[in-house]
Amino acid sequence: MSADEGSRPKVLRLGVIVHAHSAWASVEEIADVLTPKSTNPFDGCVAAYRTFDSFEVTGKIDGELLDALPDSLRFICHNGAGYDQVDVHACTAHNIRVSNTPTAVDDATADIGIFLLLGALRNLAVGMAAIRAGEWRGSTLPALGHDPQGKVLGVLGMGGIGRNMAAKARAFGMKIRYYNRTRLESDIEAELEAEYVGFDELLAESDVLSLNLPLNANTRHIISQKEFAKMKKGIVIVNTARGAVIDEAALVEALDSGQVSSAGLDVYEQEPSVHPGLLSNPRVLLVPHMGTWTVETETKMEEWAISNVRMAIEEGRLRSMVPEQRDMRG
Ligand SMILES: O=C(O)C(=O)CO
């Protein structure tokens, strides 16, 4: 190995690059890239790039895994907006900074949210299953759906995706109410024509409830039996966030009792498994976690995560460090 090669930084790639090959080539120009299959030891790796699917190889990035990774690791650059597969607290304890890809996912995720919202309101899953079974609209006609116009959309979590979805739902004539840990600036509220309400008020007043908040210890099962009981009978539930923000068993019960009339879901508690009570319920419109499944958005996300890898190597910092680490020094 030449002296020059010896001094090149090392990057660990967990997952594959599907679209942004030229962006990744620019990392290979400045660093040696190792993968879990590499025969070289990971010693000396400064940064790791990871994808959602690399969970299958590494499991959760937690304290135990970090203990096994080299001490040189300073940055984990996650390709995705949601980073619940990474224990940020453990990373902070190991002096490792974590980045995600905010904003890159907003349009595509909100678009699928609107698709699920309209599809669930219109009871489309019933007719879609019937036509494929050669039964036209089915032996019993699907119940008539509902129009979005004039209905209240409750947005739980008003980050980039929630705001994007609210703006799109306004175009369908929906009234927007939201609950978020922090209230939006008044000019953003005014632009979105969104009314800030308390959590219980949001549950009680929404005709459709959209989950747009990150999964963490505070939000796991934020919607469960008690919360379903506070909702209007016949509410429609849309989830493009993470399955575990809803207690899936409680959702199945609420659908069975008619408390929830229909649901549009992109995410599930135990992906890729789906609760049998959701699979068997014809009033649930199911999509297999395809919120960002477009060429444009997947490319944008890869490029964003790769730009974090480059910044980590070249400047020793991240473009989009996760908010929990904002106060991290050094
Ligand atoms: O960006 C994310 O967190 C996703 O779930 C993409 O599918």
The ligand as a Gaussian input file, in Angstrom:
#p B3LYP/6-31G(d) Opt

LIG

0 1
 O      -37.479000       8.240000       4.692000
 C      -38.033000       7.398000       5.406000
 O      -37.966000       7.431000       6.629000
 C      -38.797000       6.331000       4.796000
 O      -39.514000       5.630000       5.443000
 C      -38.621000       6.131000       3.328000
 O      -39.438000       5.138000       2.852000

